Amino acid sequence: MLPARGEAVYFLVGGLDIASPSYVLPLTKLEDIQEAVHQLYEVAPVERLLPGVRIVAGSDGLNRDLHAPGKPQWHWHVAEFIKFAEGAVPEITVAPRFVEMDVEGYIRVTHGSYAYGRIVAMLTPEEVFWVSASVVPGGVQLSWLDLGAGYAYTVETAAPSCPCNWYPVPGTAWPITATVWMDTSPPATGARLYRVRAQQTPQGSEK
């Protein structure tokens, strides 16, 4: 099934070695998605084209090295997909770790152009789902990746002393379709654990 117009499909870009560093490439244009699928399933790994992109500084919660233990975030992410190409100048075909060493410096020299690796996997939205939490005036704010129109979300909580007992945070009619929510009544003492549960809903429905 094809994605809705403008809805991202996520691909993993890496080297020929399964242990090589990787990054997440979101694609939204149908022709780019189709070419990425073609590269993955119909082209031998050594013959696949380089994804050319433009990157910007900053972690977005999405771009991670999924081949590394703990799936650490990169401190840069893809801002624009340019094209698939047979090759590129050596200055921009470096491993993600090289960019990570000096993100600002790399972008300054290359103007953000990047062309490492090959398409090695097509990722489900659940595989790249992320949640961030921050303490703000008035409570704890959570935000997470929008998986698309067919999903709704429930924020669950648990006490650190019993992390097996998760339940929806009281006071909100769950699930919601928003991707930002704030807990305005955190516990007066101790700590609270959070997690976000995503669930599929009938396409286009609102809850």
N, C-alpha and C positions, 0 to 999 in steps of 0.2 A: 504494500500500500504506500502511495506517495505521500510525503508530508504536506501539511497545509502550507499555503503560500507564505513565505517568510519565516517558517518554522525551522529551527536549526536541526541538522543531523550531524552527529559527532563522529569523527574518525580519529584513530590513533596513528600518529606519524612516528616512525622509528627507523633504525638501521636494519641491515640484513640479519644481524645477530639478535636473537630474542632478548638478550640481556642488555642490549644497547639502550641508551637514554631515549625517552619518548616525550612527545607533547600532544596536546589535544587540539584538533582542528575542527572548528564549527563551520559548516557550510549551509547556506540558505537558498542559493539559486539552484533550480532544478537541474540545469545543465551541468553545474559543478558537481552536484550530488551524483548524478548519473555517471559522470566521468570517474569519480572516486570509486564508485561501486565497480565499474569496469576495470579499473586499475587493480582493485583488490581481488576480484574473482576471475578475471579473464587474462591477466597479464602475469607472467612469471616475475617473482620478486626482483630479480636482478635487472629486469627490463622496465620496471615501473618508472613513471615520470616523477620528477621532483615537484612537490607542491610549493609554489612561490607565494609568499605571504608578506604582509606588512605587520610588524609587531610594535607594541608600545609598552612602556614601563608600567609595572604594577601588577600585583596578584589579583586575579578576578575570581578565585575560588574554583574555577573550572580547569585552568591549565595546570596539569600535574604530570610528573613522571610516573606513569602507571606501571612501568617496569621495575621501579625501585621499591625497596621495602618501605612501608608506610605511605607510599604514594605522595611524596612531598610536592608542595606547590612550587612552581617557578615564579620568580618576581617579575614576570613579563607575560604578555598574552597576545593572541592574534587579534588584530583590529580589522584586517581586511584580507580576503583571499584574492590573489592576483590571477594566477593561471598555473597549469601544469606545464613543465618544461623538461626538455631532455638534459639540460645542464645549466649551470650558473657559474659566475665568477667565484674563485676560491674564497674570497673574503666573506661571502654570505652563506657558504655551505659548511659551516662549522657545527659541532655538536651543541645541544642545548646547554650543556654545562659551561661551555665557553662564553655564551651569552650571559649566563648567570653570574659569571665572575665580575663583570662590569656592564650591567644592563644599560646605564645611561651612556657610557662610553661607546658601546657597540652601536646603539641607535644613532648617536651623533655621527659616527664614521660612515655608517651604511644607510642612513636615513630610514632605518627600520626595515630594510629589505632582508628577507630570510628565506632560505631554500634548502633546508636540511631534510634528509631521509626520504622515505616512501610511505604510502598508505599501508599499514600492517593490520588494521582491524577496524570494523565498524562497531561503534559503541552504542549501547542502549542508553536512553536518558538516565535510567537508574544507576548506571555505571559511573556517571559523571556528576550525579547529584551531590550537592554540597549545602552545608548550613553554617552560618556564622552568627555569633552572639556577641553583643557588646553592652556594657553598662552605660546607660545614658540618664540624663535627668528625668526622673519619674519612673524608672524601672529598668528592665532588661529587654533589649530589642533584638529580635531574631530576624534574619533574612535568609532566603534560600533560592536555589535555582528554579526557575519556572520550567516545568517539564512539558508545558503545552496546554492547549484548551481542554484536553481530555482528562485533566488531573485536578484533584482537590487535596487539601492538606490538613493534618491535625497535629498540633503541638502537644506532645506528651511530656510528662515530668515524673521524676522519681527521686527519692531521698538517697544520698550517697550510701547510707547504711543498708539500703535494700534496693539495689539497682535492678533487681529482677521484677519489681512491682511497678510497672509503668501504667499511667492512666492519663486521660486527657486533662489539660489544665482547666480548672473550673472557671466559669465566668464568660466563656465564649461558646457560641453555637457552632460546633465543629461538624463537618470539615468546612474550610474556607477556600476560596480560589485565590486570595491575595498571597503574595510572597514576602510580605513584611508584617510582623506582628510584635506587639510589646506587652510584656508581663508587667502590669502596674502594681502587682501585689506580691512581690517576692517575699520569701520567709524573713521574718525579723531577725532570726538567728540561724546559724548553720548555713548549709549550701543546698542548692537544688540542681538536679540534672535535667537537661532538656534533650529531646530528640524530635524530629519532624517525620511523620509518617505520610507518605504520598500514596494516594489510591486513585485508580482509574474510575472515571465517571462517564456516563453517556455523553458523546461528543456534543459540545455546545450547551450542556445543561449547567445550571447555576445552583450552588448550594451554599 
